[in-house]
């Protein structure tokens, strides 16, 4: 298939992009752990993803396919990993506990804490962070994920920056390795039993 054009997510596409990510992550192992009930998961994921797309739109670079959003990548340029409460409030990240509910939020934090440890251990310095990558289920396996990754990898190479990401989806591991990411950590989150991987890609000169 022809390589799709990749463009930034527009402000009026935030809800659409959130829907793409919600459907893409419906069966993701951490999401299944956070919301064991499939109907609840489908209902809450769009609102949860909207906060993440909004944050990336305000402070990072969300990318999608031109014409019709069918895949979304949320990139964040990070100088350090310090949490910023003001930014969280501006983007609505501070509403995630209310969106998820107490029990689901506790389970979510099990995964988030492990992912945060992966991140700190793998990329404590300045880098580009691929926080989320999702493709419409009907379009998966057609190269859209790779198309969304390439532009930022080229930027990272030009700027001499490493790129970091993590995943708890085993089938994603070969995709990231194909693009030059190397596994820096692999562990099982003890509460959920979900296996996760942290990846780092050094810039190519």
Order of alpha helices (4+ residues) and beta strands (2+ residues): beta-alpha-alpha-alpha-beta-beta-alpha-alpha-alpha-beta-alpha-beta-alpha-beta-beta
